Amino acid sequence: MIQLSNINKTFNTGKPNQVTAINNIDLDIKTGEFVVIVGSNGSGKTTLLNLVSGNILPNSGSITIDGNNVTRLPEHKRSKWIARIFQNPLLGTAADLSIIDNFRLAALRTKAKNLSIGKNDQFKSLVKDRIATLGMGLEDKIEQPIGTLSGGQRQALTLLMSVMDTCKILLLDEPTAALDPRSAENVLRIADSLIKEYQLTAILVTHNLKDAGNYGSRIIQMGEGEILKDIAGTEKQSLHQNELFNWFG
Ligand SMILES: Nc1ncnc2c1ncn2[C@@H]1O[C@H](COP(=O)(O)OP(=O)(O)OP(=O)(O)O)[C@@H](O)[C@H]1O
């Protein structure tokens, strides 16, 4: 689903503050894989997500998504494949708009021409039903501005919104870092079940090694712009948390 070949990304090339954020990375992520990325600060995790999403372009190398060479394709042209959830729950939603209007926008993400979508009662009841699955009671508040909700509530809704339109890839960049432990657990559980239900290919960047152990079908450790470890399958499932801690020893 996602292939990175020989990807390099250097910032501030030729200046004293030049930094190689991604150093010659090859990565092949299969459809339906849920990859967890861990690594110290500055190891290149967010840059990697930015390269996949098209938020930044590589200096060299190629990126393929769903069989399409997207290396030079800007972010908005990749949105038909990709939804992204950020650390800050305020990103990804329009605070002043109601919950239902945010869901309308989400459903229109890749369909700018069909602006009539979501005006009818059928759409409202579909959204209410989906929101009810969160078990947060938010289905009765769909006319309320989304900015009045807590970070955890908002992040849960943002996840649901990401699957309102065509989406094959979910990029999660520390989506729970700003949440309390209970909300964080809830949001990750929702993400995990959406990934399974919609058979999404997902990448989760996290500093939480417990989550890194519990979630995902593959784990990658990054260091200084390179892939240091790449473990999948039963080996990933049996990875003990202590072992993960030792990676950072
Ligand atoms: N836009 C930019 N301009 C200049 N340098 C950048 C830019 N984005 C990232 N970098 C640098 O690239 C390196 C990798 O940064 P990146 O944000 O990808 O790391 P990270 O692993 O996500 O870190 P963290 O865990 O702290 O979020 C760092 O040295 C960072 O300072």
The ligand as an SDF file (V2000), in Angstrom:
LIG
                    3D

 31 33  0  0  0  0  0  0  0  0999 V2000
   10.5410   22.0030    8.9340 N   0  0  0  0  0  0  0  0  0  0  0  0
   11.7320   21.7100    9.4630 C   0  0  0  0  0  0  0  0  0  0  0  0
   12.7770   22.5530    9.3280 N   0  0  0  0  0  0  0  0  0  0  0  0
   13.9920   22.2640    9.8470 C   0  0  0  0  0  0  0  0  0  0  0  0
   14.2560   21.1280   10.5420 N   0  0  0  0  0  0  0  0  0  0  0  0
   13.2570   20.2620   10.7230 C   0  0  0  0  0  0  0  0  0  0  0  0
   11.9410   20.5000   10.2010 C   0  0  0  0  0  0  0  0  0  0  0  0
   11.1490   19.4500   10.5250 N   0  0  0  0  0  0  0  0  0  0  0  0
   11.9230   18.5980   11.2170 C   0  0  0  0  0  0  0  0  0  0  0  0
   13.1820   19.0760   11.3370 N   0  0  0  0  0  0  0  0  0  0  0  0
   14.3070   18.4200   12.0180 C   0  0  0  0  0  0  0  0  0  0  0  0
   14.3660   17.0850   11.5300 O   0  0  0  0  0  0  0  0  0  0  0  0
   14.6850   16.1860   12.5920 C   0  0  0  0  0  0  0  0  0  0  0  0
   13.5720   15.1510   12.7250 C   0  0  0  0  0  0  0  0  0  0  0  0
   12.4110   15.8060   13.2300 O   0  0  0  0  0  0  0  0  0  0  0  0
   11.0350   15.0540   13.4640 P   0  0  0  0  0  0  0  0  0  0  0  0
   10.0520   16.0900   13.8930 O   0  0  0  0  0  0  0  0  0  0  0  0
   10.7240   14.2380   12.2850 O   0  0  0  0  0  0  0  0  0  0  0  0
   11.4010   14.0880   14.6790 O   0  0  0  0  0  0  0  0  0  0  0  0
   10.4430   13.2250   15.6000 P   0  0  0  0  0  0  0  0  0  0  0  0
   11.0590   11.8760   15.6940 O   0  0  0  0  0  0  0  0  0  0  0  0
    9.0430   13.3030   15.1260 O   0  0  0  0  0  0  0  0  0  0  0  0
   10.6120   13.9830   16.9870 O   0  0  0  0  0  0  0  0  0  0  0  0
    9.6240   14.1410   18.2590 P   0  0  0  0  0  0  0  0  0  0  0  0
    9.5560   12.7960   18.9210 O   0  0  0  0  0  0  0  0  0  0  0  0
   10.3230   15.1490   19.0910 O   0  0  0  0  0  0  0  0  0  0  0  0
    8.2990   14.6300   17.7570 O   0  0  0  0  0  0  0  0  0  0  0  0
   14.8760   17.0410   13.8370 C   0  0  0  0  0  0  0  0  0  0  0  0
   16.2380   17.3130   13.9850 O   0  0  0  0  0  0  0  0  0  0  0  0
   14.1100   18.3020   13.5120 C   0  0  0  0  0  0  0  0  0  0  0  0
   14.6410   19.4160   14.1850 O   0  0  0  0  0  0  0  0  0  0  0  0
  1  2  1  0
  2  3  1  0
  2  7  2  0
  3  4  2  0
  4  5  1  0
  5  6  2  0
  6  7  1  0
  6 10  1  0
  7  8  1  0
  8  9  2  0
  9 10  1  0
 10 11  1  0
 11 12  1  0
 11 30  1  0
 12 13  1  0
 13 14  1  0
 13 28  1  0
 14 15  1  0
 15 16  1  0
 16 17  2  0
 16 18  1  0
 16 19  1  0
 19 20  1  0
 20 21  2  0
 20 22  1  0
 20 23  1  0
 23 24  1  0
 24 25  2  0
 24 26  1  0
 24 27  1  0
 28 29  1  0
 28 30  1  0
 30 31  1  0
M  END
$$$$
